[in-house]
Amino acid sequence: MKAIALISGGLDSILAARIIKEQGIEVLPLNFKIPFCPRKKAGSPDNGISSLVKRNLSEELKVVDISADFLGLLLEPKYGFGSNMNPCIDCKIFMLSKARELLQIMGAQFVVTGEVLGQRPMSQHRRALNLIEKESGLTGLLLRPLCAGLLPKTLPEKEGWVKRERLFKFSGRTRRPQMDLAQEFKMEHYPNAAGGCLLTDPGFSVRLKDLIKHQAFSLENIGLLKIGRHFRLAENAKLIVGRNEEENKELEAVSACGDYLFMPDEETAGPTCLGRGEFDDQLIKFSAQIVCHYCDLNGAVGAEIIYTHQGVSYSAQAAPIAENRLTSLRI
């Protein structure tokens, strides 16, 4: 007997998989990759999802990239958004539908998730849980071990594949029961919160709405939303300013052929900035002023800004832009 266990990277999904594994079911950990996971901070320990699964489930994680298909959800989700750009119900249905399609391919009989009744206001109340199960086509085949005791019996329980008395009745937003259970399982180095989704972040959501508004909605541009300070210079032009050395290098690495790269001369400390879109001479000068604003001028009134486009480098003298004007452009 096998079960696909959807793994988000948070504690709940790992616990749910472990509960089923403890009952002698072969667990097949599955992670759906979308472009809205937070960036890993430089120097942070390796707490990636694959490592988490290997440590706590002794299984290899299967990762399926659904990024391209997922973008369509954000344009017009059937069940709407949460407080930001998070279409949580549509997201759950979409991922579980994908898992259902993989049941036969992976030789599994049912699907396991780490959902907890009442934990999330949009997608984990009783009506939403029932809707998600029905719309995904997994009626009776979707087992939520952390709160199964509060829900109707599923097929795995009715058939005796799993013992209902060894499932749990967790509910609400407190995480203490999960942490106690993790301690009982001797789990270590797990995240205290859920895996995280940038679509629930207000700042990221504003940037994403800006992309959609200006018809620049693509995987490549979504990836840039996680880096630096963003400024909308014109309808078809934006500038991204690196906040540290790591981001400076990353912006340089991801710059495409038609992009502009701005940076101060070697005598001045300052950021690398990426300009994407349609830039004329006025916007180039404007961008140089923004770059200069974030430079360490050491009392100077301005700096020489180097900018590169299609492999050719140019330079321009610039004075820093006024703070109040800069604020009005920031996304």
Secondary structure as the mmCIF struct_conf table of DSSP 4:
data_model
#
loop_
_struct_conf.conf_type_id
_struct_conf.id
_struct_conf.beg_label_comp_id
_struct_conf.beg_label_asym_id
_struct_conf.beg_label_seq_id
_struct_conf.end_label_comp_id
_struct_conf.end_label_asym_id
_struct_conf.end_label_seq_id
STRN STRN1 LYS A 2 LEU A 6
BEND BEND1 GLY A 9 GLY A 10
HELX_RH_AL_P HELX_RH_AL_P1 LEU A 11 LYS A 21
TURN_TY1_P TURN_TY1_P1 GLU A 22 GLY A 24
HELX_LH_PP_P HELX_LH_PP_P1 ILE A 25 ILE A 25
STRN STRN2 GLU A 26 LYS A 33
TURN_TY1_P TURN_TY1_P2 PRO A 35 PHE A 36
BEND BEND2 CYS A 37 CYS A 37
HELX_LH_PP_P HELX_LH_PP_P2 PRO A 38 LYS A 41
TURN_TY1_P TURN_TY1_P3 ALA A 42 GLY A 43
HELX_RH_AL_P HELX_RH_AL_P2 ILE A 49 LEU A 57
BEND BEND3 GLU A 59 GLU A 59
HELX_LH_PP_P HELX_LH_PP_P3 GLU A 60 LEU A 61
STRN STRN3 LYS A 62 ASP A 65
HELX_RH_AL_P HELX_RH_AL_P3 SER A 67 LEU A 75
BEND BEND4 GLU A 76 GLU A 76
TURN_TY1_P TURN_TY1_P4 LYS A 78 TYR A 79
BEND BEND5 SER A 83 MET A 85
HELX_RH_AL_P HELX_RH_AL_P4 CYS A 88 MET A 106
TURN_TY1_P TURN_TY1_P5 GLY A 107 GLY A 107
BEND BEND6 GLN A 109 GLN A 109
STRN STRN4 PHE A 110 VAL A 112
STRN STRN5 LEU A 117 LEU A 117
TURN_TY1_P TURN_TY1_P6 GLY A 118 GLY A 118
BEND BEND7 GLN A 119 ARG A 120
TURN_TY1_P TURN_TY1_P7 PRO A 121 SER A 123
BEND BEND8 GLN A 124 HIS A 125
HELX_RH_AL_P HELX_RH_AL_P5 ARG A 126 GLU A 135
TURN_TY1_P TURN_TY1_P8 SER A 136 GLY A 137
TURN_TY1_P TURN_TY1_P9 THR A 139 LEU A 141
STRN STRN6 LEU A 142 LEU A 143
TURN_TY1_P TURN_TY1_P10 PRO A 145 CYS A 147
HELX_RH_3T_P HELX_RH_3T_P1 ALA A 148 LEU A 150
BEND BEND9 LEU A 151 LEU A 151
HELX_LH_PP_P HELX_LH_PP_P4 PRO A 152 THR A 154
HELX_RH_AL_P HELX_RH_AL_P6 LEU A 155 LYS A 158
TURN_TY1_P TURN_TY1_P11 GLU A 159 GLY A 160
BEND BEND10 TRP A 161 VAL A 162
HELX_RH_3T_P HELX_RH_3T_P2 ARG A 164 ARG A 166
BEND BEND11 LEU A 167 LEU A 167
STRN STRN7 SER A 171 SER A 171
BEND BEND12 GLY A 172 ARG A 173
HELX_RH_AL_P HELX_RH_AL_P7 ARG A 176 GLU A 184
TURN_TY1_P TURN_TY1_P12 PHE A 185 LYS A 186
BEND BEND13 HIS A 189 HIS A 189
BEND BEND14 ASN A 192 ALA A 193
HELX_RH_3T_P HELX_RH_3T_P3 LEU A 198 THR A 200
HELX_RH_AL_P HELX_RH_AL_P8 PRO A 202 LYS A 213
TURN_TY1_P TURN_TY1_P13 HIS A 214 GLN A 215
BEND BEND15 SER A 218 SER A 218
HELX_RH_AL_P HELX_RH_AL_P9 LEU A 219 LEU A 224
TURN_TY1_P TURN_TY1_P14 LEU A 225 LYS A 226
BEND BEND16 ILE A 227 GLY A 228
STRN STRN8 ARG A 229 ALA A 234
TURN_TY1_P TURN_TY1_P15 GLU A 235 ASN A 236
STRN STRN9 ALA A 237 VAL A 241
BEND BEND17 ASN A 244 ASN A 244
HELX_RH_AL_P HELX_RH_AL_P10 GLU A 245 VAL A 254
TURN_TY1_P TURN_TY1_P16 CYS A 257 GLY A 258
STRN STRN10 TYR A 260 PRO A 264
TURN_TY1_P TURN_TY1_P17 GLU A 266 GLU A 267
BEND BEND18 THR A 268 THR A 268
STRN STRN11 ALA A 269 ALA A 269
STRN STRN12 CYS A 273 GLY A 277
HELX_RH_AL_P HELX_RH_AL_P11 ASP A 281 HIS A 293
TURN_TY1_P TURN_TY1_P18 TYR A 294 TYR A 294
BEND BEND19 CYS A 295 CYS A 295
STRN STRN13 ASP A 296 ASP A 296
TURN_TY1_P TURN_TY1_P19 ASN A 298 GLY A 299
BEND BEND20 VAL A 301 VAL A 301
STRN STRN14 ALA A 303 HIS A 309
TURN_TY1_P TURN_TY1_P20 GLN A 310 GLY A 311
STRN STRN15 VAL A 312 ALA A 318
HELX_LH_PP_P HELX_LH_PP_P5 PRO A 320 ALA A 322
HELX_RH_AL_P HELX_RH_AL_P12 GLU A 323 LEU A 329
STRN STRN16 ARG A 330 ARG A 330
#
